[in-house]
C-alpha cells in the first residue's frame, strides 16, 4: 500500500500542509480526520472546507448518443486552518482490500454526519448529492457559500459568484495566480501531480477561509449596505 503523501504550499505567505491518502489506508485516514476535528474544535464555528473532484468512466453506446461518459468522485478534499486532507477514492487496488475500503468509507461517513460541524463549499450541494448517490455517503450540515455570503453581507449578487469573487469580497484574498489555468485536469490519474494537489488545495482552502469568516461574523456588527439592484 502506498505511503501517506504530504505536500506543502505557500499561499500568499500562509504555509498550507496537504496530506494525500488513498481510500484503503483506513488507519491513516482515521488519524488525519481526528487531527482535522481537533483543529476545528479550536475554532468556535467548527467550519470545514469541503470539495470533490471527478474523473470520467465509460465510453459506451446508448440509443441516444455515442461515447457516453459518467463522472465518478475521484477525491474528497477537506480543509481546516492550514491543514488540508485529500482522500483518494480513485485508486487501483485488488478486491481483497474490500474490508479496508469499507472501514475508510465509514470514517468519512462518520465525519460528514457530525451535526456540530459545518461543511462549506461552492457547489457543495451538487457534490454531496453525487457522493451520496455513488457511495452512500451523506452530510448532516452543508452550506453553500454564495447564498451564505449574499445573506450575511446583504449583497444578493453574491449568490451567483464563484470562489474567486467570494474570496476577494469576503476575505480580500486573491489566489488566482496559484491556480494553473492551462493544464490537464485528470483527477483520476495515479499518483496526482503536485500541480493538481496544489489546485485542489487552493480551492478547498479558499472555501474554508470564506466559510469561517462568514460564520464567525459578529452579529453585533450590522451587515454592509447593499448596492445591488
N, C-alpha and C positions, 0 to 999 in steps of 0.2 A: 504494500500500500504506500502511496506517495506520502512524503513528509508534509507537514504544515509549511506553507509558504508565507513569508512576511515581506511586505514592501513598505518603504517609507517615502512620503511625498511632502514637499514644501509648497503649501498653497498660500501665497501672499504672506509669508512669514510664519504660518501656522504649520507645525510638524504633525502630519497625519500618518498613523500606522495602520496599514491594511493587512489583514490576515485572510488568506485564501485556503479553504479546506474543502476536500471532496466529500460528498454526502456519506459514503460508508464509514468515514472516520468519526464514529459516534462519540468516542471519548474526548477527542479534541473539540468537537462541536459543543458538547456539554460544558467543557471548561471555558470556552470563549463566550458562550451565551451567558454563563454565570458572571463572567467578567463584565460583559455589557450591562447586565442587570445591576451589578454593583455600582457601576458608573452612573447609570440612570437614576438609581435610588438617591444619589447625592444631589440630583437636580430636582428641585421641588415640583417641577412639572412632569417629570418622568417621561420624557419625549424620546422616541427612537425614530430616526430617519429610515425609510424603507423603500426599496426599489427592486424591480425584476428586469432581467434581460431575457431575450428569447433566441431560439435557433429554429431553423426550418427543417422539417422532415417530410418525406412523401415523394412526390413526383409520380403521381398516379393519374389514371384517366377516369373522368366521370362523364355522364351523359351530357353535361352542360359545358365542360371545358377540359382542355388538356393540361397536363403539368400542374396538378393541384397540390399545393403545399399546405402543411399545417404548422403553426407555430407552437413550440413547446417551451416551457420555462427552463432556462438554462442556469441562471444564477439568482440566488436570493441575497440581497445586499442590505446590511444593517449599519447604522452609524449612531454612536453616542459620543459627544465631545470630540476628541481627537483620535478615536478608535473606530475603525470600520471592520466589518466582517463580511466576507463573500463566501457563501456556501454554494458549491457547485453541484447542481442536480444533473448536469450533463457530464457523465463520465463513463468510461468503458471498463466495467468490471464484470467478472463472471457471476452467474446467478447464485453461486453458493455463498455470496455475501448478503443474501436477502435479509437475514436477521439484523445485520449491522445497519443496512439501509433503513429498515423499518424502525429501529431504535433511533436513528438520526431524525427521521421524519417526525417521530413522537416528540423529540426535543424541540423541533421547530414549531410543531403544533401547539405544544405547551407554552412556548414563548408568545406566540401570536394570540393565544387565548387569555393571557393575563389581563384582567379588567382594569388594573391600576395604571397601565402603561398606554400611552397614546402613540400610535404609529402614523407618521406623516409622510406625504409624498405628493408628487404631481402625477396624475393618472393612477392613483393608488387603488381606487375602486375597481377600475378595469383589471388591474394587475391581480388583485385579490380574487376577483371572480374567476379569472383564468386558473389561478393557483388552486382554488377550491375544486374547480371542475376537473382538473388534471390529476391532482394529488390528494384531494380531500382535506386540504389544509385551509382553515378559515381564520378570520381575525375578529376579535371582540370589539376593538376600538380603533378604527381607522379614520383619518381626517384628510380631506382633500385640501391642499394648501391654497389654491386660488380662491375658492369661496371663503375660506377662513380669513385670508388677508382682506378680501373685499368687505367682509362683515366687520372685522375689528378696526380697520383703517377707514371705513366708510367711503370706499372707492370701488363702486360696482364693477368697473372695467377690469379690476384685478382678477375677477373670477375666471377670465378667459386668457390670462397671461401664462407664459411658460416660466421655467425655472430662472432664466437669466434676468428677466424683468422683476420677478418676485424677489430674487436675492438682492438686486440693486435697490429696489424701493424699500424693502423691509430692513436689510442689513447693510446697505451701501457696499455690497460685496460684488465684485466682478471677477469671475473665474473663467471667462471665456477663453483667454489665452492659454489656459491649462487644458482645454478640451480640443483635441485634434479634430479638424474639420474634414480632412480627406484621408481616409484610411479604410481598411477592410473590416467591417463590423461583424466578424464571425465569432459570435458569442459561444458557439458550440465547439470551437477549436480547443485542443488539449495539448499542452497547457495554454492558459490565457497569456497573451503577450503582455508585457509590462505597460504598453500603451493602453490596452483595454482595461487592465486593472486600475490604472490612473483615471481613465474616463469614468468607470463605474464609481470610483471614489469621489470624484468631483461632483457627480450627480447626488449621491446619497448624503455626502457631507453638506451640500447646499440645502437639501431637504431638512436635515437636522437643524441647521442654523436658522432657516426661515421658521420652521415649526416651533423651535424652542423660544425664539424671540416673540412670536405672536402669542403663544400660550402663556408666556410669562408676563404679558403686557399688564402693567399696573392698572387695575380697574379704577384707581383714584384719578388717573390721568384721562381726560376726555379724548376720544378719538379725533384725529385730524379732520378738519372740514373737508367735505367732498367738493371736488371741482369737476366731476363727471357730469355728463348730460343726464 
